[in-house]
Amino acid sequence: MRIGLLTEGGYPYATGDSGRWCERLVRGLGQHRFDLYALGPADTPGPLPPNARVARTADLGGPDAALAASGAWSLRAPRARRAYGRHERRRFTEACHRLATGLCAEDGEAPFADGLYALAELARERGGLPGALRSDDAVRALEAACRAPGARRGAAAAGLPDHLAFAEHLERALRPLSLDWYEDDALGAADLCHAAAGGTTALPGLLAKRFFGTPLLVTEYGVPLRAHYLSAAGAERSAPLRALLAALHGRLAGEIYRQAALLTPGNAHARRWQEKCGADRARIRTVHPGMAAERFAEVGEDEESGDPTTLVWVGRVEPAKDLIGLLHAFAEIRARQPDARLRIVAVPEREPGGGAYLTYCKGLAAQLFPDEAPGAHAVGENPVTFEELGGPEAPTLEDTYASGALVVMSSLVEGFPASLVEAMFCARATVSTDVGAVVEIIGGTGLVVPPRNPRALADACLALLRDPERRHRLGAAARARALELFTVEQNLAAFRGIYLELLSHAPVRHRPGDGVPFAHPAEAHVPGSWAHKAVTAGTGAPDA
């Protein structure tokens, strides 16, 4: 089977959770051929297995003129530079009006889809839409839709600055329409399009289904629409602009969910978001992300490892993790159990300026524990230590989890917290806040408390610190659950079956160069003394 794997900002050019999952998928399903279509900066790709190749790349991050000049877009440049004729301009204006009407109306799914596909067909015919979605025609169409009777209140309140800012965002979101991926030798040659995320990443797969009837499979471990709502950039925008942007991302997500042959969310939390956006429950199948369990086997099988008074926290240091609440909870734990220790192990920060929150947390810890100021020292010298993963105190994740008896997660917002699964692989009891997919992951093998409640977090941690038997029992149950549900093997087995299922329902398409159908009978591949005769009979050659 030939799979068009659609990624954004990840495999095969970047690491991270998405890149690692794609790598394991491609290598684990070696019987299929993967053509990689990557949205994002095209750097030097990592080593690829024999069944994978980079088919197309496109950098959607910069201005369209710069992209076209650098060739990163893979646009059909000669036609892209040609000005609109009168007929094309009318088609473009009508398509923009339908799309804008769909964004501004309460029940605008149908006009939005009509406008989106009309723009896609125009872009395919003339080699792209460079700059057209930021043109005066596009802005006027948006303004007319916002002022039309029946427009939603948020859209109706938008002014010219909002229209201009939205047109800029719209052009960036719909840049995949201008790619040259929709040809017979590109996505048209795929048996299945598999998008590693929704939103813009899945848009080329949506168009491949429109132009070629190629089945679309969408895997979401994080929902782009949810990420848009949680984005810090939204606070700087006006309320009408936020309403228009929410409508755009919501309509795009809804159309992708309706047209996908199958949706595979990574957890029930993502599944609920998909259902709210109009996805059919019958076409949703939860497939938990596969994680490598072998590296944690030694720790998980050693029931005696870990300091019985040490709590471990692992993750990116950012406000959503609520380390402030954790420190206040630990102050109460420390008051009730003076020998308790807390290790805060931070994943190295990649973004500049990301250490401000960590600095603030260290200052708060110094105030809460003035007699024992925390620093990057070995556990046991101070009640709280701040360390970095990969450093001398925490060289590996296995060592980090093995050092403590209890793993704690204090987040305010989460999707699918991988650190929680890692702790379960290590047979560690956990105390977590009830956010994202935490309850689904834990499944009764750990304690869950409300977020923003340091007292509840402290009580749960103390209950397990003071009850070693219960702690070991929960840890063993957690390891068994993680090995059953969250391994690479179960993830690959699920997608192996899904690929075959989707292909079995797709129409058969014979392409030039595929060879003559039935040239080699099935018997030719069955070992036996008569196999050679079957081969010669099928090919017309005389028997030996």
C-alpha positions, -999 to 999 in steps of 0.1 A, spaced: 0 0 0 13 35 -8 7 59 21 9 97 18 20 107 53 12 143 60 32 160 88 38 196 99 70 208 117 81 173 125 91 140 108 115 136 91 131 170 99 125 174 136 123 153 167 96 155 194 66 134 202 50 137 168 83 129 150 91 99 171 56 85 166 59 89 128 93 72 129 80 42 148 49 40 125 70 40 93 96 15 106 70 -7 122 49 -10 91 76 -20 67 53 -38 43 38 -4 32 55 24 12 54 59 28 57 91 8 63 119 32 47 153 26 61 177 52 48 212 60 74 233 77 110 243 73 128 218 52 162 211 69 183 180 63 161 150 70 172 123 93 179 87 81 149 71 66 140 34 64 140 18 29 102 20 27 100 58 31 110 88 10 105 126 11 80 133 -17 73 170 -11 81 197 14 67 232 18 76 260 42 45 279 51 60 302 76 72 332 57 56 357 32 44 340 1 67 361 -22 98 349 -4 86 314 -4 79 314 -41 113 330 -48 131 304 -28 112 275 -44 103 261 -10 66 261 -19 69 238 -49 45 262 -67 39 261 -104 56 295 -107 49 305 -143 12 303 -140 13 316 -104 26 349 -115 -1 354 -142 -27 381 -132 -64 371 -129 -85 375 -159 -121 388 -156 -136 353 -154 -111 341 -128 -115 372 -107 -153 366 -107 -147 330 -96 -123 341 -69 -147 368 -55 -176 344 -55 -156 317 -37 -144 342 -11 -179 354 -5 -192 319 1 -163 311 24 -168 343 43 -205 338 46 -199 304 60 -176 319 87 -201 346 97 -234 327 96 -246 305 124 -251 275 102 -223 281 77 -208 247 72 -221 242 37 -212 276 23 -178 274 39 -171 241 23 -183 253 -11 -161 283 -9 -131 263 3 -133 238 -26 -140 265 -52 -108 283 -41 -89 249 -42 -101 242 -77 -91 277 -89 -57 274 -72 -51 240 -89 -60 254 -123 -39 285 -122 -10 273 -101 -18 288 -67 -33 319 -50 -2 339 -41 -14 370 -22 -49 367 -35 -65 360 -1 -50 393 12 -63 413 -18 -89 440 -17 -114 416 -33 -110 392 -4 -113 419 23 -144 434 6 -160 399 5 -153 394 42 -166 429 51 -199 422 31 -204 389 49 -198 404 83 -224 431 76 -250 409 60 -283 402 78 -280 372 101 -243 374 107 -231 364 141 -227 392 167 -190 387 170 -184 389 132 -208 419 128 -187 439 153 -155 435 132 -140 467 118 -115 472 90 -84 465 111 -100 431 121 -108 423 84 -72 431 74 -57 410 102 -81 381 95 -72 382 58 -36 378 68 -43 348 89 -66 333 63 -40 335 36 -15 317 59 -40 290 70 -50 282 34 -15 282 18 -17 244 13 -42 252 -15 -14 266 -36 9 236 -34 17 214 -64 10 183 -44 -24 176 -61 -10 158 -92 -12 122 -105 24 116 -95 20 131 -60 -9 127 -37 -29 113 -67 -7 83 -66 -14 75 -29 -37 47 -19 -43 65 15 -36 99 30 -27 97 66 -25 131 84 -5 131 116 -25 161 129 -57 179 120 -61 215 108 -37 228 82 -17 195 83 -48 176 71 -58 201 45 -38 185 16 -54 152 24 -88 168 23 -81 181 -12 -67 148 -23 -100 132 -13 -118 159 -33 -97 156 -64 -89 119 -65 -112 102 -40 -82 91 -19 -93 80 16 -82 103 44 -71 91 79 -66 118 105 -47 110 137 -49 136 164 -30 134 197 -35 171 203 -65 190 188 -54 221 168 -87 238 176 -81 234 213 -46 247 209 -59 277 191 -83 285 220 -55 281 245 -29 301 226 -15 331 245 -16 352 213 -54 354 215 -52 378 244 -37 405 222 -65 403 196 -98 421 196 -130 402 204 -143 403 168 -110 390 154 -110 362 179 -145 353 169 -136 352 132 -104 331 138 -124 307 160 -149 303 132 -122 296 107 -105 269 127 -138 254 138 -152 253 103 -120 238 89 -118 212 116 -155 203 111 -151 198 73 -120 176 78 -138 155 104 -168 151 82 -148 140 51 -123 118 68 -128 81 63 -117 75 99 -105 96 128 -81 81 153 -78 104 184 -51 95 209 -75 97 239 -111 103 249 -104 140 256 -94 146 220 -124 124 209 -149 147 227 -134 177 209 -139 160 176 -175 150 184 -183 186 194 -170 197 159 -194 174 142 -174 142 137 -195 110 133 -190 87 163 -191 57 139 -160 69 122 -140 76 154 -116 50 168 -94 58 198 -58 47 193 -35 55 222 -1 67 213 26 40 214 55 47 237 87 27 241 84 6 273 117 -13 271 139 14 284 118 15 317 117 -23 321 146 -25 346 131 2 369 96 -12 366 107 -47 376 126 -35 407 99 -30 434 124 -19 460 140 10 441 133 46 450 136 67 481 103 62 501 102 99 511 110 115 477 84 130 452 94 134 416 80 159 391 92 158 354 82 181 325 86 214 308 86 243 333 58 266 322 28 282 339 4 255 326 22 230 348 14 250 380 46 245 398 36 273 421 6 252 433 30 222 437 54 242 458 26 254 481 13 218 484 48 205 492 51 232 519 21 216 536 36 181 530 69 192 546 51 206 576 33 172 582 62 150 572 96 168 577 117 141 559 98 146 526 118 156 495 108 170 461 128 167 429 117 191 401 134 178 369 129 201 339 130 191 303 156 214 286 140 246 274 143 252 236 127 287 234 147 318 245 133 335 275 116 304 287 135 304 320 116 333 335 90 311 351 117 287 364 134 316 380 102 327 397 96 292 410 131 290 425 125 323 442 91 311 456 108 279 469 134 301 487 106 320 504 87 289 514 118 271 527 140 300 540 162 278 562 170 254 534 173 274 502 169 251 472 195 247 445 207 222 420 221 197 445 217 161 452 184 150 467 187 149 505 206 181 511 176 204 505 138 197 506 134 209 470 159 206 441 156 220 406 175 199 381 177 196 343 171 163 325 204 151 311 224 168 337 246 151 363 218 147 389 192 134 363 211 119 334 181 99 321 144 95 326 149 60 340 172 73 367 149 102 375 118 80 380 139 54 399 150 79 425 116 85 440 86 65 454 59 88 441 55 108 408 33 139 410 17 160 382 2 194 391 -9 207 356 -37 230 349 -39 221 312 -29 188 296 -36 168 265 -20 133 268 7 136 294 35 113 283 54 117 317 24 100 334 27 69 312 65 68 317 59 68 354 34 39 350 60 19 330 83 24 360 57 10 383 54 43 402 23 53 420 11 87 408 -8 117 421 -22 139 393 -46 167 387 -79 160 368 -71 176 335 -70 164 299 -67 126 295 -53 120 330 -83 99 343 -83 79 311 -46 71 314 -47 63 351 -78 42 351 -79 38 389 -42 30 393 -33 64 409 -49 92 428 -65 121 410 -73 155 426 -89 187 413 -65 213 397 -56 245 415 -61 228 449 -27 225 468 -44 211 499 -60 182 480 -27 176 462 -8 175 496 -33 152 512 -31 127 483 7 127 483 8 122 521 -17 93 519 6 74 496 39 84 513 25 70 546 12 37 531 40 18 513 18 -13 507 -9 7 489 18 26 470 34 -6 457 0 -21 448 -10 10 427 24 10 411 22 -26 400 -13 -20 386 -2 11 368 26 -8 351 3 -36 340 -22 -11 325 5 9 307 20 -23 291 -15 -33 279 -26 0 264 3 24 257 31 4 240 44 8 205 32 -27 196 -4 -20 204 -3 12 184 13 -5 153 -12 -34 155 -41 -9 155 -29 10 124 -19 -22 106 -56 -32 108 -69 3 100 -49 6 68 -62 -27 55 -97 -19 65 -97 15 47 -81 1 16 -107 -27 15 -135 -1 12 -117 21 -13 -123 16 -51 -95 -2 -70 -74 21 -91 -49 8 -117 -21 33 -124 3 32 -153 35 15 -143 19 -7 -117 23 -38 -140 -3 -61 -155 -31 -71 -130 -29 -108 -121 4 -113 -139 16 -134 -110 -10 -157 -95 -12 -160 -57 0 -196 -59 34 -183 -70 41 -170 -35 31 -202 -17 61 -224 -9 58 -259 -23 71 -283 -50 45 -270 -75 52 -233 -70 76 -231 -101 49 -246 -123 24 -220 -111 48 -192 -119 55 -204 -154 18 -210 -161 9 -175 -150 36 -158 -171 30 -179 -202 65 -194 -201 69 -231 -209 71 -255 -180 105 -268 -170 
